Amino acid sequence: MQSSQRMGVRPARAHENGDCGADRRPTAATLLAPLLVLTTCLTLLLSGAMSASAQGATGTPAATYDPANASQDVYWEASDGSLHEDAWTPSTGWLTYSITAPGTLASAPTAIYDANDGSQDVYWKGADGSLREDAWKPTTGWLLYTVTGPGVLTSAPTATYDPNDISQDVYWKGADGSLREDAWKPTTGWLLYTDTDPGVVTAAPTVTYDANDNSQDVYWEGPDGSLREDAWKPTTGWLPYTDTDPGVLTSAPAATYDPDNISQDIYWEASDGSLHEIAWTPSTGWQQPYAVTAPGTLDSSPTATYDASNETQDVYWEASDGSLREDAWTLLTGWLPYSAVTPGAPGSQPAPPGAGSTGVSPPPRVPARRTGRRHLRVKFTLRWSWTAGRTRLDGVSFARVPRHTTVTIACHGHGCPHRAISAGYRKLGGVLRSSRAPAYRAGDRLVITLSSPRYVPERVRVNIRDGHIPKVKLL
C-alpha cells in the first residue's frame, strides 16, 4: 500500500448563499482502582422510543449528535433532491426542516458535529461530481460551500471529526477504486489525499473516530461480502484489515464509536431486510454478528450515531414506505422496538438556504405519576481491580442503609460471569466472595438496583471499560 500523498491544497471556500462575507472559520501489570463512593439519588427519568417521519426520503439517511443542543440530527435526500432534516431534543421532540433548494443533492448525505467551532457539517456529492457542504452554526445559520472541483467524487462521501487533529475528514471511493480523502483544518484549509492503492475500495465507505486510540477507522463492503477496514493513527499511518469472513455484509455499513463501551459498532442491512450489527472492543476483538430487527424492516442502508446525553446508540434507516425509522439501544431496555411512524409523504416546498420549516412534533411525553414514596438514599463503596482485559468487583460496603434493603446486580454483555446476583445488603459481600470476585470484560454493562419497602428503588449503571476504572452513572 502506498503512503498518503498530498495531492494539492484547495483555496478557502466562498459562500454560495449570497453575500455572506469571508469564510466563517479561522485561517499488563495489575492496577488497583481507587475506591468509588456513591450516594444514590434518582436523577434521570427514562422515556420510550423516539419517532419521526421523513418526508419523501430517497435512500440512506445521515445522523449526528450535537452536544451543544443535546440534539440528534438526521439528514436525508428528499425525492426532489433537496436536503431535509429531522432534529430531536428532549424538550421539543422531533422538528422537521427543509435545508436546500431542489436538485442540490446527487447522493446520500453524511453529517458530523465539529466540536472546535460548534458546527454541524453536512456533505454530499453534487450533480457535477464535486464535494458539496452545508454548514450550520447558531450564529450564522446555514452556509453552502463547494469544496472540490467537478468530477472528483465517484461515490457518496462519509465524514468524521477528529478532535485530536482538530480536522474534518471526508472520504469516498475514487474512480480507480482507491480511498480518497479531503481533510480540513483551521490552519491548512482543505488538503486532498489518496490513501490506498487503486482497486482496494470496492464500495462507498463509512468512517468513525475512535477516541480510545485516536484512530480514524474507514469501513466498506468487500467484493466478497466481507467487512473491510483501513485504520489510520498518527503513529502508524494506514493499516488495512479484513474484519469478517466472506458473505457477512450485504449492504453498505454504518459505523459509530461508543465511548462507554470503548467499542466500534458496525450496522448494515441484511439480505432479508433486517438490521444486523457486529461490535469490536480492544479486549474481545470482533464479536459474532447478530440480527437486531426482524426481516423486512429496512429498505435502505442504515446510519448510526452515539448520543452522549442519553448514552444510547441510535440507528436510523428508510422503511419501504419512505418513512424514517429508528432503533435505539440503552442498557436498561436493550433495543427498543423500531418506531412505526407515519408513512413518508411527498417532500414539502424547501425553505431558502439558511431558513427552515417546522413540522409537527409528537405529543409531549407524560411525566411519571408521583407514588408518595421517598427515594432511597444509600452510601456505598465499590472496590475494583483489573488485569489482562478483566475487571473484578472485589467487594461492596454500605453505610446508612434502611433495613431490608435488597441489592441486585444484573449483567448484560458477552463477558458476563452471571446474569443477576441478588441478596440482602448484609449478605452481598459473602455472595461476591463465594463467586470469587466476578470478573467482567470491557463492554459489559451492570445495573445495580437497590430496593427497600416503602422506598422508590434506585438504580446505578456501571459500564466496564478496558484498562480503566468502570464508568458509573446514577439513573
N, C-alpha and C positions, 0 to 999 in steps of 0.2 A: 504494500500500500504506500502510496506516495504521501509525503507530509503536506500539510495545508499550505497552499500557495496563495499569497495575496495577489489578487487579480486586478486591483485598482481601487482608488478612493473616489467615492461619489461626492459631488459638491453638496453643500447644505440645501435642504429641500425648500421649495417655495410653496406657500399655501395655495390651495385651489378653491377656497371658499370666498373668493373676493379679496378685497384689500384688507388683509389681516395682519400686516406688518411682518417683522422678521420671524425666523424660526423660534418656537416657544421654548426650545431647550438651550441651555448654556453650552458657547463653543469651547502477656499470658500469665502475668502474676495475679494472684488473688487480691482483690481490693475490698476493704471493709467499708461499706457505705455509712454515712452519718445517720444518726437516729432521725427518724421522721416523725414529728409530733403533730397530731391533727386535733382540731376541735370541730366537731361536726355541726353543721347548720345548713338547712335546706336553702340553696341559693339559685337553683335553676328549675324551671318548670318545662318539662319536655312536652312537645305537642306533636300532632300527627303529621302525616306525609304532606309535602308541598305539591302544588299542582299549578300548571299554567297552560295556556293554549297558544300554539304557534299558528299564525295566520298565513296560509299559503306557503308553508315551508317546503323547500325542494332540496333535500339532501341532508348531509351531516351538519348538526349544529356545532357551535364552539362555546365553551363555558370557561369563566374565570371567576375568582373570588377577590373582592375588593375590601380589604380590611378597614380602610378609612370610612367606608359606608356600611360595613358589615353586610354587604350585599353579594348575592350570587347573580351574575350577569350572563345570560345566554343569548348568543347571536346566531343568525341563520340567514341564508339567501332566500328571499321571498320568490314567488313564482314570476314576478316581473323583473327579477334581477336586482332588486334593491336590498339594502341591509336593514334587517329588523332586529329588535332586541326585546327580550323579556327579562326584567330585573326584579329580584325578590329581596326584601328586607323583613325582619321580624315585625316591624311596626306598620308596614304598608301592604304586605302581601305582594302579589305579582302586579307589575305595571308594564304595559306593552308600548313600544316606541317604534317609529319609522325613522331611520337614520339618514339614508341617502336617497337620491333620485333613482328611478327605474333604470335598468341596464348598466348599473355600476359594477356589479359582481359577475365574474365568469368562472367562479369556483366556490367551494365551501370556504367560509372564513376560518381564521384562527385568532384567538384572543389571549392577551396576557394583562397582568397588572404590574406596572413599573413602580416599585416601592421608592425609588430615588426621587422621582418627580410627581408621584401620586396620580399617574395617568392610567387609563385603560386604553390599550392599543390593539386595534383590530386590523388584521392583514388579510389580503386575498389576491388572487390572480385577476388582473384586468383583462378586458376583451382583447387587447393587443399583446398579451403575454408579459406585461410589466407587473412588478410588485407594487400593489397599492396599499395605502394605510389610511385609517381614520382614527384619530387620537382624541380622547376626551379627558378634560380636567375640569374641576368645578369652576375654575377661574376663567376658562376660555370657551367652554362648550366643545363642540366637535370641530376638528381641523382635518382637512383632507390633503393627502400627500401622494405623489408618485415617487417611489423610492428608486426604481431602476428604469432603464430604457426598455423599449418593446422587445418581445421575443425572448426574454431571459428565463421566464418560468415555463415549465412544461408539466407541472403538476400543481395541485393545491398546496399552499405553504403550511408550515407548522412553526410555532414560535414559543420561546420561553424567555423568562427574565433571570439573569444570573446576578444575584446580589454580591457575589464575591468579586466579580469583574465589573459590576455596575453596567451591564450591557443587555441590550435586547438582541436576541439571536434568532434569525428566521432561516428555516431550512426548507428545501424542496428537492425533488428528483430532477436531475439535469437531463437534457435531451440525449446524452450519451450514457445514461444510467449511473452517473456519478452523484455523490451527495454534494449539493451546493449550499452555500451559506452566505447570508448578508448579515453582518453584525454591526450594531450601532452603539457607540459610547459617546458621552458628552465631550470627551477630549479629542476624539478622532473623527466623529461623524460615521458614515457608512463605509465598511470595508467588505469587499466581496472575496469569497474563498471557494476553492474546490477541495473538499475534504477527503475524497476517496478516489480510487482509480475508476475508469469507466466500467459500466456493467455491474457494479456492486449493488446499487439500489434498483429494485425492480417494481416498486410501488410507492405511492405517496407516503411520506414518513410521518411520525409523530414524535414529539420531544418532551422531556420533563427535566427539571433541575433537581438534583439530589443534594440537599443541604448537609447531609451527614458526611459525604466525602467530596463535596464541591465539584461534582461532575455534571456534565450535560449528557444525557442519555437519549439517543435517537433510535427509534424502533420502526420497523416496517415488516410487511408480509413478504417472505421469500418466495421464489418461484415454485418451491416445493411445498408451500403452506407452512413452513416453519417460521418462528419468530426470530428475526434478525435484529442485531443491535450494533451500533457504533457508539462508543463511550469516550468522552473527552474530559481529561483533567489537566490542569496546568503542569503537573509533574510528569505525566506520561504521554501527553498528546492523545491521538486517536487510537483506540483498540477495538478491533471487530470481534463479534461473538455470534454464535448460533445458539439461541437460548432454549429451543424446544426441538422435539422430533418433527419430522415432516408431517404435514396434514393437520396440524393443530389449528392454524388460523384459516379462516375463510372470508375475512374482510380486513379492511384497514384497521389497525389497532388504535386505541386511545390510551395515553399514559398519564398518570399522576403520581405525586410523591406525598406520602403520609408521614409527617414528622413524628407523630405519636408512636407509630409502629416502626419507624425507620424503614419503611417499605416502599418499593416501587410497585404499583398496581397497574396491570395492563388489561384492558377490556376490549372485546370485539363481538361482532355479530356472527353467530354460528350459522351453519348451512340451513338449520331448521328455523332460523329467525329468533333464537333465544340469545340472551346476553350471557357471555362467558367471561371468566376472569382467571388470570394467573398472577401470583404475587411473589416478589423477591425480597428477602431480608439478608443482611450480612451473615447472620447466624444459621439460617436454614437454606440459603440459596433459593433456587426456583422451586416453588411448591407445585403440586399437581393442579392442572386447570380444572375448573368446575363450572357448572351452569348456575347462573344467578336467577334467571327467569324461565318461564315456560316457553315452549316453542311458539313461533308466530308472533312474538312480542315486538320485535324490531323490524323496521323497514328501511333502516339506514345504518351506517357505521355509527358507533356511539362517540360521545365526548365525555370527559371526566374532569372533575376539579375537587380540591380539598378545601373545606370550609373550616378555617381555624377557629371561628367563633363558636360553632356548634360541634367541632371535632368530628365532622362527617365526611365521608366520601360520597359525592353526588354524581350520578351518571345520567346523561340525557341522550335522547335519540328521537328520531322522527318515526311515528307509527304509520301504518298503512293508510290512515285517513288524513294524513298531513298534520296531525296534532303533535305537540311537543310532550314527551313523556319523561318521567324521572323515576329512578330508583335510588333511594338514599340509605346508607348503611351507618348505624350507630351501634355502640357496644351494648346498650340495654335492649334495643329492639332487633338487632340484626338487620336484615334487609326489609325495609318497609315495602308493602305491595306497590307495584308501579302505579302511578297516578292514571286513572281512567278519566281523561279530561275531554273537554268539548272538542268534537272533530274540527279539523282545520277548515278555515274558510278562505275565500279569496282575499289577497292582501289589501289592506286599506291604502288610501292615497298617501304616499310618503310625504312627510314634512320636509321642508328645506333643510340642508345640512346645518347643524347647529341647533336645531329645534327638535321637539318630539311630540308625539300624540299619545295621550294616556288612555290605556284600555281599562276595562272593568276588572277590579281585583276581587278575589273570593271574599265571602263574608268574614268579618273579624273572628278570630278564634275566641272561644268562650273560656274564661278562666275557670280553674278548678273551684268547686264549692268548698267553703270552709267546713271543717269537720268538728271543730270545737275541741280538738285535742292539741296539746302542746307538742312542739318539735323536740325530739330527743337531742340532748346536748351531752356529748361524751368526749373526754380527752383520752386518746390512746396513742401508743407508740408502736410503730412497725420497725423491726430490725431486719436489715437485708445484708446479704453478701453475694458476690458474683465472681465467676471464673469460667473460662473456656465456653463462653456462649450460654451459660446457665446462670439464672438469678434465683437465689434461695430466700424464702421467708423464714428467718431463723427464730422469730418469736414476736409475740404481741403482748403488750401490757396495757392496763386500763386504769383510769382514775375517774372518780366522780361518776360512777355508773349506777343507774337505777337498778333495783333488784329485778330479777327475772329477765334481764336483757339477754337476747339471743343474737349471736353473730353468725352470719352465713357468708362464706367466701365462694363465689361462683367463678369458674374459669371458662373463657372462650378462646379457642385458638388451637393450632396444630400441636403445640408442645405441652398442653395441659396435663399434669400428672393426675388430675381429678376433675370432675365436673362441678361438684359442690361439696364443701365441708361446712357442717352446721353444728354448733354446740353453744351451751351457755358460756357467757364470757369468762367465768372462772375455770371452765374446763377446756377452753380453746387451746391454751398453751400445751396441755397434755396431749390433745389430739394432734397438734402440729409436731410434737416430739415423737409421737408414735408413727407419724408419717415420715420421719427422718428429714424434716425441713423440706417441704415441697419445692421442687426445682422447676422453674419456668423458663421458656425460651422467648427471645425477642419477638414481639408481635402478639404474644398472649395478652389477654385483657381480663382483669379481675374486677368483679363488682362485689364490694364488701357492704353487706346490709346489716344494720343494727336495728333491732326491733324490741319493743317492750310494751306490755299492756298499758293502755291509756295514753300512749305517745304515737306521734306520726313517725313511721320508720325513716331512717336516714340512710343514704347510700353514698359510697365513695368509689370512684372509678380509679383503677390503677393500670397504667399501660407499661408493660415490661419492655425495656429498651436494651439494646446490645451494648454492654460495657459501660452503662450509666445507671445511676440510681433511678428507680422507676418513677414515672411521672404520675402524680396523684391530683385528682380534681374532685371536689365535693359536688354532688349532684343535687 
